[in-house]
């Protein structure tokens, strides 16, 4: 039973904004790390970590999902649009809990 789930999307949003501000240069200011935050949340009692892999990759990136799967033993709730473009990612990264978003992909969601 999941008692506490933590969504780490906003951590990734901040990281992406800082990465853009750093000029997209690898090794630039790309903190905070969503995977490190997920581990801290797990150590503080989180039973599940939620991420939303968007088609525009505004928040979480595919590499984050893979890193979460490999390093954080909490349940991973992966949310993504139910589209043809996203289905291969769902099949290759699906964890024990996957949830598809029924939102229209042409609408901007924050």
Protein Blocks (a to p, Z undefined) as FASTA:
>chain_A
ZZbdcdfklmmmmmmmmmmmnoopghiacbdcfklmmmmmmmnopabdcddddfklmmcc
fklmmmmmmmmmbdcdddddddfklmmmmmmmocfbdcddfbdfkbccZZ
